[in-house]
């Protein structure tokens, strides 16, 4: 996930929050990966829905928008790897 993609999703201009947004992207990717396995550069193909889930989680971490987390969780569910 690129900084530019996240800023576009968050509707943020300027670079004051760039470091925070990059941190949030990393945490958001980790969140999604904790449910579905590795995504990102090492994966051959990342579905758009999982990319959107990362954006929603980055939004949640950026401004605490609980509905963004709920949307991310809904997008992750079909890809979730279950273990018992």
Secondary structure as GFF3:
##gff-version 3
##sequence-region A 1 84
A	DSSP	alpha_helix	3	10	.	.	.	ID=ss1
A	DSSP	alpha_helix	18	36	.	.	.	ID=ss2
A	DSSP	alpha_helix	48	63	.	.	.	ID=ss3
A	DSSP	alpha_helix	66	77	.	.	.	ID=ss4
###
